[in-house]
């Protein structure tokens, strides 16, 4: 899980762009938002399309075998 701040620090994208993109990904159920002290975001590993995309990224070596 990550906050918008953590995503901003890791990607250097504008926070407004991150918020808009997360909103789009939440709408298609690729990302879940959990409200704790701050809103936290995580990949929806129960979504079939997310799993196919992660498998593709692993197959081409874009992400490691243990990541999703």
N, C-alpha and C positions, 0 to 999 in steps of 0.2 A: 504494500500500500504506500501511497505517496501523497503529499500535499501539493497544492499548486506551487508553493514556494520551492519545494524539492525538485519538482519538474522544471521549474524556471532555472534553478541553479545548474541542473544537469544538462539542459538543452539550450540555454540562453535564448529561448523564445520569449516573446512578450507575454506577460501574464494574461492580457486580454485575449490573445490568440489561443493560449492554453485553455482558458475558460470556455471559449467558443468551441474549440475542438473537442474538449471533454463533454460539453453539452451534446454535440452531435453524436459522439460515441456512446453516451448514455442512452440517447434516443433509440439507437439500433441495438442496444443491449450488449455492447462489446466491453463496456466499462461499468463498474458499479461505484456508487458514491455512498460512503458511510460517514455519518456525522458523529464525530467524537468531540473533543475540544475544538478541533478544526475539521473541515471536510477532508476526508481521505478517499483516494481513488485507487481502484485495483482492476486488473484485467478480469473479465468474467470468464473463468475457465470452464463454466458449464455451457457456454455458447459454442455450438458446433462450428461456426465460421471462424471464431477466434482460435479454436483448436487446429483447424486446417491451416490457418495462416501461420501459427506457431510451428506446426510440423514442416511447412514449406521453409520458414526461416532457419530451422534446424538443419534441414536437408541441404540447403545451399551454404551453410556455415555462417550465417549472419548472427545467430545466437548459439550459445552452448547447449549441450544436451540436457542440462539440468534446468534451463530457463524456459519460461513460457510467456 
